[in-house]
Amino acid sequence: MFSRLRSAATSNASGAAVAQAWQAVASFLLQVLASHYLGKAGLGVFALAFGVIVFGTALTSGVVGDSLTVLDRHDRSIRAGLQLWTLVLCVAWPIGSALVLVSGGVVDRDAGIAFAIACGIFQIEEIMRRIFMAGLRFWWLVVVDSAALVGSVGTLLILQSRQPLSVGSFFVALAVGQLIGTLVAVLVMAPTERYLVSLTAAGFGRVAGFGLWRGAQVAVNPAALTAMRTVLIAVAGAGALGQLEAARILVAPATLIAQGLGSYLLASYARDRSAPISELLARATRASRAITVGTVVVGLAMAGLSPYIGHFVTGRTYSVEVVAVLAWILYSAAGATMQPFASLAASRGQQRKVFFVRLGDVAVGLGSLSGAVALARAPVWTAPIGLAVGLVFGGFVIRRFVLRPLVTVDRVDGSSGDDRRQGPSMQ
């Protein structure tokens, strides 16, 4: 029995959960500090800008990170394509989004510069993390994220000793922490992963064939959250968004653990691409149920404790609303009903179909929340419930109309609906 427990505790799935939990702790601490030092309105601005970083990072993680997981990253042509896409995305997105934030008056010029630098380094560090995930070396991510956390918090302490902290201060701290995390990742990375090739355009299109659709797919969730925050700031103001974000921060550990297990599932599906699709679909169903239950249990615990620990997130100036915590739990659980199936479909070359399904579920979700908050004047905390409706809808469509046809083909001719020998099709 002891050996089984030890094996479970040191397994790749456990490593994925622990790594994502530790990343959640790091994100949690940074946002808690923002809540304490910036107040509700400042937290709302930081949440919107940080959401833009997460959006861009999800895009990069999908285009480059998922491509290096599923495609042969040791093929020189593919590797050159991965490097080129990393360069393009880690330069274009930070500069473009910083210009929008500054011109829109969300942040000032200095904070915009700090934002752009932090955004670019954040994306690069995520690619480093995805290399470890692709090799199923999840426990090393704890080391990398610990270094990043120490760097960010240490920088904030230094800045706070010299002047009052601002939104820009948090972007400076984020940039320093992510840079340190990146350097540590390079140092502990396997030598077979730590090399560059000549930049040629040969693999640019090959990576784009898989990665662009996958990147667009995985960027849908942060894009929806960014759109939600934009709507709420426009309708209710930064303070109301900050109040809602405080509840999200409290639930974030449950959400990010689920996302970490989703990353593990994608890597495991890619590894087992020769297995029958019916077998992997059954695995995805079990994973979805387990992640949903785990998310609800952890989330309900946080909701029950929120009257007692909420002030650790907000300070003493405002409180966390329990109903908002419950709304975010529903959102996280809804994501767990969809994510394992979306990852399985992507691993079988169906990323284009999944992307269009995700566009549909976001339209449903944003329509629901916009109608509730902007038109019906519903409380701000109902916004995550609107997005949850879309996620449940998307999960149903992926299972019914994307994965089931693959199972039918599998039963008819013994194939899995894709060319197993060549991996996912470059749709």
N, C-alpha and C positions, 0 to 999 in steps of 0.2 A: 504493500500500500504506500509506504514511504517513497519507494522508487517511482511509483506512478505519479504521486504528487510532485516530486522533484522534476519528473519529465514534463508534466503539465506546466509547472512554474517556469521552466527554462525553454519552453517551446517557442517556435516562431510566432504563433498567434498571441501568446502571452507577451512576447517581446514587442509585437506591434501595438498591443493595448497599452502596455506600460510606457512605451515611447510616446504614443499619442497623448497619454495621460500627463506625462511630464511636460510635453509641449503645451498642453492645456494649462498646466500650473504656471508655466512661464508667461503665457499670454494673459492668464488670469491676474497674475501679480502686476504686470505692466498696466493693465486696464484698471485695476483697483487703485494703483498710484495715480493714474490719470483722473479717476473719479474723486479722489481725496484732494488733489492739488488744483484741479481745474474746475470743479463744481459741475452741476448738471449741464449747463450750456456748453462748457468747455469739453465735457465728456461727449456730448452730442456731436460737436465738430470733429473731435478726435476719432470718434466711432465712424463717422462718414468717411473721413480721409483714410483711416486704417482699412475700412472696407474696400476702398479703391485699391489699396495695396494688395489685399487678399484676392480681389477680383483679378488683378494682373498676374499675381503669383499663381492662381488657379489655372489661368490660361497658359502660362509658361509651363506649369507642372503637367498639364495635359498634353501640350504640343511636344515638349521635350522629355519630361519625366516619364509619361506613359509610353512614349515611343521607345525610349531606351530600355524600358521594362519588357515590352512585347517584341520589338524588333531586335536584330542582332547588333548590339552597340559596339561590338569588336570588329565588325566589318568597317573598313576604312572609309568607304563611301558614306555609309550610314552615320559614322562618327563625325565626319566632316559636316554632314547635314545637321546633326544635333548641335554642333558648335556654332554653325551659322545662325540657326534659329535662336539659340541662347543669346547670341550677340544682338540680333535684331530686336527680340522681345524685351531684353533687359535694358535697352537704350530707348526704344521708341515709346514703350508704355510709360515709364517714369516721367519722361520729358513731356509727353502729350497730356497726361493726366495732371501734372503739376501746373501746366499752363491753364488748363480748364479751371482748376481749383483757385488759382490766383486771380484769373480774370473774372471769375464768378464771385469773388469776394469772400470765399470760404476761409482762406488763409492769406496771410500777407506774403510779401515777396521772400523774406528770409525763411519763413516757415516753409514756403513752397520749394525753395532750394534744398532745404534739409529733407523735405518729403521726397523729392526726386532721388536724392542719393540713397535714402533709406529704402525706397521702393526697389531700386535697381539691385542693391546688395541683398535685400530680402529674397528677390527672385533667384539670384545666383545661389544663395544658401539653400533654397528649396531644391534646386537641381542636385546639389551635393547630397541632400537627404534622400532624394529619390534613387540615387546610385546605391546607397546602403539598402534601401527597400527592395530594389531590383534583385540584389544578392541575398535577400532575406536575412540581412544582418541588422535586425531592428534594435538590438541592445546597444549598439554603438551610437544610435541616435540620442540615447540618454546622455552620453558624454558630450556630444555636439551641442545639444540643447542646453545642457547645464552651463557650458562655456558661454553660450550666447546670453543666457539669463544673467550670469554674473557680470558680463560686460555691460549689459543694458542698465541693470540696477546700480552698478558701480558708477557708471557715467551720470546717472540721475543724481546720485548722492553728491558727486563732485559739483555738478551744475547747481544743485539746490543750495549748496554751501556758499555759492557766489552771488546768486540772484534768484528772484522768484521764478518758479518753473512756468513755462508757457507750453502751448501746443507744439511749437517748434522745438522746445527742449526735448520732448518725448521722441520726436523724429530723429534728433541727433543721437539720443541714447539707443534708439532702435538700430540706427545705422552702425554704431560702434559694436553693439552686441552681435548683430548678424555678421559683421566682418570677422569678429573673433571666432564665431561659430564656423564660418566658412574655412578659416585657416586651420582650425582643429580638425575639421572634416577631411581636409586634404592630407593632413599629417597622419591620420589613423586609417585612411583609405587603403584598400589593397593595392599593391603596386600595379596589378593588371588593370586597374581602373584609373590610375593616376598618370595619364599621358594625353597629349594633344596630337592631332594630325594636321596636315596642311589643309587650309581652308579652300575647298573646291566646291563648285555648285552641283557636283554629280549627285550627291545624296540629298540636296535641298528639297527636290520634288518628292523623293521617296519618303522622306520624313513627313512632308506636308500631306501626302496621301493618307497616312494614318493619323498623324498628330493633329492636324488642323481640326478635323471633325471631333476628335477626342478632346482637344483643348477647348473647343467651343462647348462641348457637352459638359465638362467638369466646371467650366466658368459660369454655367447657368445659375447655380445656387448663389454664389457671391454676387453675381449681377442682379439677381432678384432682391437680395438683401440690400444692395446699394440703391436700387430703385425704390425699395420700401423706405429706406432712410431719407432719400431725397423727397419723396411724397410727404413723409411725416414732418420734416423740417419746414417744407413749404406750407403745410396745412396747420400744424400745431406748434412749430418752433423747436429750436435746439434743446430747450429745457425739457420738453415732453419726450423728445427722442432720447435724451440722456437718462430720463427716468426708466424708459423701456430698456435701454442698453444695460442699465444696472442689473435688471432681472436676467437679461441674457448672459451677462458675465457670471452670474451665480450658477446658471445651468450649463455654462460652457464646458466644464469637465465631462459631463455625460455626452454632450454633442461631439466633442473632439475624440473621445474614446471610440465612439461609433465610426467616425471618419477614419480613424487609424486602422480599425479592423477592416474597413472597406479597402484601404490601400493594400493590406495583406491579402485580401481575397483576389484582387486584380492580379497580383504577382503569382498567387497559387493557381489561378485559372490559366495564366500564360504558361506556367510550368507544366500543367497537366492538360495541354491543348489536345493531346491524343486521346483523352478519355471521352467516352460517349457524352453527348450534350445532356442527355436525360439524367445521367449520374451527377453532373455538375449542377444541373438545375435543382435537383434534390438537395445538394449541398448548399446552394444559394438560399433555398427555402428555409432550411434549418438555421442558417446563419442569420437570415432576416428576422426570424422569430426570436432567436437568442439576443440579437442586438436590440430589437425593439423592447423586449422585456427588461433587459439590462438598463437601457436608457430610461425607461419609465421608473424603474425601481430607484436608480440613482437620482433621477430628477425629482421624484416625490419626496425623497429624503431631503433634498436641498430645499424644496418648497416648505416642508415641515419645519426645517431649521431656520428658514429665512427671517422670521421675527427675531431670532436670537443672534444670527450671524450676519444679517443683512447690513448692519452698520460697519462691518469690516470692509464691505465693498464701497459703501457710500460715505463713510464718515458719519458725523452727527448732523449734517445739514439737511439731509432728506432720507427717506426710507425706501426699501424695496417693496413693491406691491406683490403680494402672494398670487393674485390673479394673473399678473404678468408672467410670473415664474411658471405657473401652470400652462399658460399659453405657449411659452417657449418649449416646455416639455412635449406638448402636442406636436409642435413643429419638428423637434428632434426625432420623436418616435415615427412621425410620418416619413422623414428622410430614411430611416432604417428600413421601412417597408419597400423602398425603391432602390436604394444604393447597391445591394449585392446583385440584383438582377441587371442593373445598368452596367456594372463592371463585367459581369459574365457576357452580356451581349457585346460589349466593346472588345473583349478578348477574342470573340469569334468574328471580328470584322464587321460588326453591325453598328459602328459608331455613328454613321450618318443617320440611320433610322432613330437611334437613341437621341441624337441631338434634336431632331425635329419633334420627337415626343416631349423632350424637355422644354422646347419652346412652347409647346401646347400647354404643358402643366404650369409653366410660369405665367402664361397669359391667363389661365384660369385663376391662379393664385393672386396675381397682381390685380386682376379684375375684381376678385372677391374683397381684397383688402381696401382697394380704392373706393369701391362702392360702399363698404362699411364705414370707413373712416372719413372720406372726403364728402360723400353724398348723404349717408344716413347719420353722420355725426356720432358714430359709435366710438367708445373709448379707444385710446391709442393701443391698449394692450390686445385688442382683437386683431391687430395686423398680422402677427405670426400665425394665427389660426387660419387667416386667409391663404397664406403661403402653404400651410399644411394641407389644405384641401387640394391644392394643385399637385403636391407631392404624391398623395395617395392616388390621385387620378393617373399620374404618370407611371407609377409603379404597376398599376393594373394594366395599362396599355402595353408596357414593355413585356410583362409576363404573357399576356394574351395574344398580342399581335406581332411580337418580335421573336420571343424565345420558343413559343409553342410550334410555330412552323419549322424551326430548326429541329425540334424533337421529332416531328413527323418525317422529315427528310432522313433523319438518323435511323428511324425504324424501317423506312422503305429500302434504303440502299446501304445502310451501315456507315454512312458518312456523318459528319457533325455539322453539315451545312457550310463548311469552309474547307479549304485545302489545308489539311493538317500538316502536310509536309512543308508548306511554305508559310504557314501562320496566317494571320488575319489578312483579308483582302485589302488592297489599297484603295478604299472607296473614296 
